[in-house]
Amino acid sequence: MQPKRPTVLCVDDEVRSLETLERTLDEEFDVLTANSAAAAMKILETKKVEAILCDQRMPEITGVEFLTDVRQRWPEPARLILSGYTDSEDIIRGLNDAGIYQYITKPWHPDSLLMVVRNACALCQLQNENELLTMEMRLTAKQVESNINDKKELLKSGFKMDEIRRSEHSPLNEQCRQAARFSPFDVSVLITGPSGTGKELFARALHYNSLRADKPFVVENCGAMHDELLASELFGHKKGSFTGAISDHMGMFEQADGGTIFLDEIGEITPAFQIKLLRVLQEREVRPLGDFQRRKVDVRVIASTNRDLEEEVREGRFRQDLYFRLAEVTLTLPELAQRKVDIPLLAQGFLDKSMVEFDKPVKGFTDEALACMESYCWPGNVRELQNEVRRMLVLADDDYLGADLLSPRVLRAAPQDENGEMELLARLDGSLKDRIETLEKRILRETLIRHRWNKSQASRELGLSRVGLRSKLERYQLERATVVQNTDKH
């Protein structure tokens, strides 16, 4: 039986905006739409939704005011605001009054929106499961305690260093060995590397392989908020400390007490906030906004950045003393382009997970598809590969995922930056004639794959006769791959 898709309610007074949201979300979610707050309320009276996506500026009522009312009657759905404005008072009031899960600024990117809504629905599901667990705990405390411990052990086992997917000769092996050596020790760790390389995965692995594994693991993206809001999130605040602070709020440092806090995008914080964070790390205590009392915290700090913080220190944009506090140990993760030997294993892992999620079984990838994936430079790294595999599975009609299902940018393996261009040029050795023939062979192969080896369509696109195309295929010994990748290899 196919699992029920999460339901998302989109609220906006502009019809075109609703249509755009529905087109973006309907492949993954059941989408309901309302062009007014009143219409949305009627839907909520009869339909159960996991997330509500609401525009901030509407004629009768603001998005924050609407979601504040919703929170009183239906607290379960995750609440998100779409806004082209970033007024701090609106954001703070939304966080406190309406319990906003996240502000999404316009214009939004489809992939980013999907990721945020996906996480919001997952959060709603987890909250519902937590309520059920709480009810069960009242009835069978010992049994629930045993179940929770089992789940904790299962969670720990899933984040062992050996469970991080990589090949026998992966460039990532050294990073895993390093992480395994220092994960038990209570030292701060700075994880560096481009976006999408798995920095949060390693942070979780460090936590669940440490002596703090039974305590909380808390995550905060430091690049998403201004100083006042970030201070409130990390250090907490007292009721009345600023406009919109209608109740006390425990900061993430206190929530993580005894465990680990992961500060993502640490390189984005301002010099003023660097001083505040340094004081907390030095004194191991926090003072919530509006409070005169300091509170001791015992927290291990893991931070990550895609910036070169040593260069930032030299340029005076990042405090040297804070850098040394954060980087007692540094772990640098390679780009996916530097670990192409891992691509078949990673792709198969993502495929296995997606087949379960979508309830859509297939037998694996064709060798041709894997060859194209290994040729691409993956500027989005592992995250981009995961999205590509999910896309291929959704579009697939056959038992094997072929190269024709790949996005055009991957299929053509086009360089995305100067380094990729240099890599391509380096492969084109020999005389001018040899280089032209190499490019011609590549164009022929990409065109045929895109047309699923339909020679009539390919010849029309290339401006060749069928005889001319056949002659070039024989000359370059190009033929459709018939061997498929066996999933048993993984």
N, C-alpha and C positions, 0 to 999 in steps of 0.2 A: 504494500500500500504506500502510495507516494505521500511524503509528509506534507502537512498543510503549510502553505506559504504565509509568511507574516503579512498582516494587513496594515497599510499606511494610509492615513487620512491627510490629504493636501488641502489647505485652506488659503485661498487668494481671491481677491475681487477681480483680478485680471484674467480673462478667459485664456488668453494665449500663454500666460505663465503657467496656468493649470495644465494646459495641453502639453507644454514642454516638460513639466515635472512628471506627468503621467507617462509620456513616451520614454523618459529616462528610467523610470522605476518599474514599469510594468513587466519587464522580462524576469525580474527577481521577486516582485512583491505583488499582492493584490492591492490595487490602488483605488481608493475612494476619493472623490473630489467634492468640494463645497466652495461656492463663490461668496459666502458670507458666514459670519460667526453663527447666526441663527440657523442656517442650513446645516452647519457642522454639528451644532448641538443636537439637532434632530437625528442626524446619523449616529451620533454617539449614544443616543438613547436606545438604539436598536442593534447596533453593530459593536463588536469587540475589536479594538485595534491595538496594535503593538507600538505604534509611533504616530505622532501628529506633527506635520510639517506646516508651519503657518507663517505667512508674510507679516512683517511688523506693521506696515502702514496700510490700514484699511479704513474705509469711510466711517463706519459706525464706531469702531472700537480698535484699539491697537492689538497687535499680536500678543504682547505681554499680558495685557488686561484679559484677553480671551483665554489664554492658557492658565492664568491665575484662577479664573472661574472653573476651568476644566479640572484643575488640580484638586479643587474642593470636592467635586462630584466623582471624578474618575482619576484617582492618583496613579493608577498602574501604568498607562502608556507613557513612553518616553516623549518628551516635548522638545521640539526644535524650532528655532526662529530663523527665517530668511530675511535679511535686511541689507539694503545698500548703504546703511549708515552705521557708524560704530560709536555711538554716544555711550560714554562710560556709565552714566547713570541708568540708561536703559538696560545695559548689560547686567549691572549689579542688581537692579530691581528684578530683572528676569530671573537671575540665579536664585534670589531669595524668595520672591513672591510666587513666581510661577514654577520654580524648580526646573529651569531650562537645562536640558542636557547639553546643548551646544548651540552657539550662534554660527550661522553660515552666511558669509558675506557674498553679496552679488558683485560681479558675475561669478557664478559657481561653475566648477568643472564637473562634468558627468561622473568621471571615475571617483573624484573626491566625494561627491554627494552620495554616490552608491555606498562607498565605504563607511561614511558617517551614519547613514540610515541603517545599514547592515549592523553596525556596532550598537546602535540605539535599540534595534529590535532584539538583538542578543541580550542586551542589558535588561530589557523588559522581561524576557523569558527567564533570565537568571533571578530577577526579583520575584517572579511568580513561583519559581522553584524554591526559592529561599523561604517564602511564606508557607509553602507546603511542608518544607522541612521543619519550620518552627512549630507548626501545628502537630506534626508527628512527634517532635521532641517532647511536647507536653504529655503525649500519651505513652510513648515508649522511649524514654530518655536514653537508656542503656543501648538499645538497638540502634538508635539514631547516632549516638556517639561512636559506636562501632562502625557504622556506615560512613560517617564523616572521616574517621581515621583511615578507612580503606580508600576513600576518595583522595585523601591527602597523599597516601602512599602511591596511588596510581598517578597523581599529578607529578609527584617527585620523579617517578620512574620515567615519565614522558619527557622530562627535561635533563636527563643524564647526558653527559657529553657524548657518550657512544650513540645516543639517539639522534644527534644532529646529522642530517643526511649529507653524506659526502662519499666520494669514492676512496678506494684504498690508497691512491696516490694523490689525493686532493691537496691543493695548497692550503686548505683550511685546517689540515691535520695539526699543524704547528700551533695555531691559535687555540684549538681544542685542548691540546696538551698543556699549553700555558694556563688556560682557564682552569683546568682540572687541578693544577698545582697550587694556585693561589685562592681558589674559591673557598676553602675552609677557613682561611685566615681573615680576620676582621680588618681588612684594608679597603680604602676607597679605590674604585676602579673607573678609569676613563676609557670608554669604548669609542673609537673613531672609525670613520669609513663613510663612503657615499650613502645617500638615502637608498633604502631598500635592500641593504646587505644583510639585515638580520640582527641589528644591534639590540633590539628589545628581546629577541630570542636568547641571545647570549646573556643579557642581564638577568632574565628569568632563570637560565641555567645556573648562573653564578649563585643566585639566591637559593635555589632548591638543592644545591650541592654544598650549602654552607650550614653552619650550626644554627642559623636563624631560619631554617626551612619551615619550621612549624609556626612561624610568626608571619605577620602581613607582608605582602609585596605590593607597594603602592607606586603608581606611575603618574607623572605630571609632564606635560609638554610645555616647556618654558618659553617656546617661541610663539605661543598662541595668544598671550595676554599682555596688557600693559602692567606697569610696576605695582599699582595699587591692588589690582585684581589678583595678580600673581602672589603678592604678599598675603592677601586674604586666603587664597587657596592653600598656600604652603604653611603659613604660620597661624592661620585662624583669625577670628575677630570676635569682639564682644558686641552684644546688642546695642545699637545706637552709635556705634563708632564712626559710621558714615551714613550718608543718605541711602536708604534701602536695607540697612542692616537691622532687620526686625527680630532677629534671634541670634543667640550665640552660635558660632560655627567652629568646629574643631578642624585645625589645619592638618595637612597631609603628613607633616613631620610627627605630629602626635598620633595620627592614625597608624603610622608605620612603627610606632614605638616597639622596640624589641626586634623589629624586622628590618626590611630594606626599602629605601625609597629610590626610584629610578627617575632621574632628571633628564628627560630627553631634550635635545636641541639646546644644551646648556650654553653654547656659543652665541645664542641670540639675546641673552639677557643684557640689560643696560649697565653701564659702569656704576650707576647709583645702586642698582639692585645687587650688583656683585658685592658691594660693601656689606649689605644686609645679610646676604647668604654666608659670606666669610665669617661674620660674627657668630652666626648660628653654628657653623661647623667648628669654630674655635672653642666656643663656650659650651657646646652641646646642650643648648637650651633655647627655647623660643619665647617670644612675647607677642601674643595675639594683638592685632590692631585694637586700640581702645582699652587695653588692659595694662595695669601697672605691675602685675606679677609675672615673673619669668617661670617657665616650666621646663624641667629637665626632660630630655629625650635621649633615648639610646637607639640610634639608627645607623645602619650602614648605608653609605651613599654610593650609588653607581650612576655615573653621568655618561651622556653620549653626545656626539656632535659630528657633523659632516664638514666642519671647518678645521683648518690647521691652527690649533690653539697656540702652539709655540710661535707661529708667525703673528697671530693676534697679540700675543704678549710683547713680541719685539716691536710691533707697530703701536703699542700703547693702548690697544682697544680692549684688552683683557688683563685683569690684575694678575701679576706673577704669583703673589702669595696665595690667591684663590686657586690658581692653576695647580700649584704644588699640593694644596689640600685635596683637590679632586683627583689628581693623577699620581697617587702613590704607586699604582700599577697602571700601565697603559696597554690596551689591547686594540690592535688595528685590524679591521676586517677587509679582505680584498674584494674588489669588484667581481661581479660574476664573469666578466670578460676575461679575468685572470684565472678563473677556475672552471673553464669550459668542460673539463673532464667530468665535472659533477652534474652537468646539465641533464643527461639521461636519467640519472637517479632522482634528481630534484623534480623533473617533469613527471616521472612515474609516480612519485610520492604525491604530488599535487593532483594527478589524475585519480589515484586511488581514493583520496579524500573527496574529490569533487563527484566521483561516481556514487559514493554513499550519500553525499549531500543532495544531489539531483535525482537520485534513484535511476541512473541511466548507465548501465554497464556497457563497456566496450572491451576489446581485447588488447589494445595498446596503440602505439604509434608506428607508422611506417618508418623505415630507415631514411627515406627521403625527407620526411618531416623532421626527424632528429638531426639530419645533416644540415638542414636550413637553420634550425635553432642553434646549432653549434657554430654556425658561420656569423650569426648576428652578434652585435656588440652589447646589447642589453643595457642601455643607459639607465633604465629603471631598476636594474639588478634583479634580485630574486623575486621581489614583489611584482615586477613586470612579467617575469616568466610565469608566475602563479596566475596572474590575470589572463595571460595568453592561453594557458592550458584550459582554464575554465571556459574561455570563449570558444576554443576548438571543440570542447565536449558539447557545449550547447548547440553548436552548428552542425554537429556530426550526424550523418545519416547511415554510415557504414560501420562495420565492426572495428575498423582501424582508423585512427586519426591521420589523415594524409596531409601533405604539405599544402594542398590547395585550401585548407582551412585556416592557414596562418594569416595574420594581418599582412597587408602589402609591405609594410616597412620591414617585417621579419623575413618575409618571403624573398625580398630583394636583397636582404642583408646589407642595406645601404648604410654607409658610415654616418653616424649622428654628430660627430665632432671632428676636430682636427686630428686627434689621435687615431680615430677610426679610419679617416681618410689616408693617413700615413700608413696604417696597417694594410689597407687595400693596395696602395701603390707599391708597397714592399713585396706583395705577392706577385706583381706583374713584372717578372724578369724577362730578359731577352731583348730581341730586336723590336723595332716598332711594329713589324708584321706580327710577331709573336704576341705582343701585348694587345693588338687589335683583335686577334683571333681569340685570345682569352676572354676579352670583354664580349665579343660576339657570342661565344659559347655560353657565357653566363646569361646574356639577354635571352637567347633561345630557350635555355632551360627554364628560366623564370617564367617566361611567357607560356610555355607548354604546361607547366605546373598549374599556373593560374587558370588555364582553360581545361584542366583535367586531362591533358594530353589529347585534346581534340585538335587534330592537325589542320582541319579546315578553318576553324576559328583563329588559330594561332597564325596561320599563313595570311589570313585577311588582315589581322592586326599589324603584322610585320611587313605587309606589302610584298609578299612573296607568292609565287605560284606553288601549288602542292609539290610539283616536281622539284622546284628550287629548294623548298623546305626539306624535302626528303634527301636531296643531295647534301645539304648542310648537316643533317642529322647523321648521315653515313660518314661524312667527313670527320665530324667531332665525336663519333661513336656515342651519340646520345640515344638512350632508350629509357622507357619508363621502368622505374624500379619495381620489381615483383616481390622482393623479399621484405617481410615486415618484421618490426621489432617484436621479439618475444617477451611478454611480460614476466615470464618465469625467470629471466635473467636477473630480475631485481628482487 
